Amino acid sequence: MSKIVFFDVDGTLVDEKKEIPESTRKAIQSLKRKRNLCGNCNRACPVYA
């Protein structure tokens, strides 16, 4: 069964250097290979407006 996975950008996808670590990239690629949908979400999302 496919899932939709949302990530917060600050502190979840990017590190203190504002870069996406290789381990995070690999984890997202693994989720996508398993046919999951991935997206980002933060306080600026329209649902919070």
VOKE-952274 format. One record per residue (C-alpha): residue in one letter; chain; x, y, z; residue number from 1. Coordinates in nm, 3 decimals. Each point is the difference from the previous one (the first is absolute). Layout:
! residues N
{rec "A"; "A"; {X; Y; Z}; NUM};
...
! end
This chain:
! residues 49
{rec "M"; "A"; {0.000; 0.000; 0.000}; 1};
{rec "S"; "A"; {0.138; 0.341; -0.098}; 2};
{rec "K"; "A"; {0.019; 0.280; 0.252}; 3};
{rec "I"; "A"; {0.036; 0.376; -0.013}; 4};
{rec "V"; "A"; {0.289; 0.121; 0.213}; 5};
{rec "F"; "A"; {0.053; 0.368; 0.084}; 6};
{rec "F"; "A"; {0.319; 0.146; 0.145}; 7};
{rec "D"; "A"; {0.072; 0.325; 0.177}; 8};
{rec "V"; "A"; {0.294; 0.170; -0.170}; 9};
{rec "D"; "A"; {0.182; 0.172; 0.290}; 10};
{rec "G"; "A"; {0.171; -0.253; 0.224}; 11};
{rec "T"; "A"; {-0.149; -0.302; -0.178}; 12};
{rec "L"; "A"; {0.115; 0.011; -0.362}; 13};
{rec "V"; "A"; {0.282; 0.252; 0.031}; 14};
{rec "D"; "A"; {0.281; 0.016; 0.252}; 15};
{rec "E"; "A"; {0.150; 0.302; 0.174}; 16};
{rec "K"; "A"; {0.191; 0.083; -0.322}; 17};
{rec "K"; "A"; {-0.333; 0.013; -0.190}; 18};
{rec "E"; "A"; {0.104; -0.311; -0.199}; 19};
{rec "I"; "A"; {-0.184; -0.328; -0.048}; 20};
{rec "P"; "A"; {0.217; -0.279; 0.145}; 21};
{rec "E"; "A"; {0.071; -0.303; -0.219}; 22};
{rec "S"; "A"; {-0.174; -0.226; 0.253}; 23};
{rec "T"; "A"; {-0.319; 0.206; -0.038}; 24};
{rec "R"; "A"; {0.022; -0.015; -0.379}; 25};
{rec "K"; "A"; {0.036; -0.378; 0.013}; 26};
{rec "A"; "A"; {-0.294; -0.036; 0.239}; 27};
{rec "I"; "A"; {-0.227; 0.206; -0.227}; 28};
{rec "Q"; "A"; {0.115; -0.194; -0.307}; 29};
{rec "S"; "A"; {-0.085; -0.323; 0.183}; 30};
{rec "L"; "A"; {-0.349; 0.128; 0.081}; 31};
{rec "K"; "A"; {-0.055; 0.099; -0.364}; 32};
{rec "R"; "A"; {0.123; -0.337; -0.130}; 33};
{rec "K"; "A"; {-0.270; -0.159; 0.217}; 34};
{rec "R"; "A"; {-0.254; 0.216; -0.190}; 35};
{rec "N"; "A"; {-0.064; 0.243; 0.286}; 36};
{rec "L"; "A"; {-0.066; 0.368; -0.070}; 37};
{rec "C"; "A"; {0.230; 0.246; 0.177}; 38};
{rec "G"; "A"; {-0.057; 0.369; 0.061}; 39};
{rec "N"; "A"; {0.118; 0.280; 0.219}; 40};
{rec "C"; "A"; {-0.209; 0.202; 0.240}; 41};
{rec "N"; "A"; {0.070; 0.289; 0.234}; 42};
{rec "R"; "A"; {-0.180; 0.280; 0.178}; 43};
{rec "A"; "A"; {-0.038; 0.184; -0.332}; 44};
{rec "C"; "A"; {-0.235; -0.270; -0.133}; 45};
{rec "P"; "A"; {-0.338; 0.139; -0.108}; 46};
{rec "V"; "A"; {-0.183; -0.222; 0.247}; 47};
{rec "Y"; "A"; {0.140; 0.216; 0.283}; 48};
{rec "A"; "A"; {-0.085; 0.332; -0.168}; 49};
! end
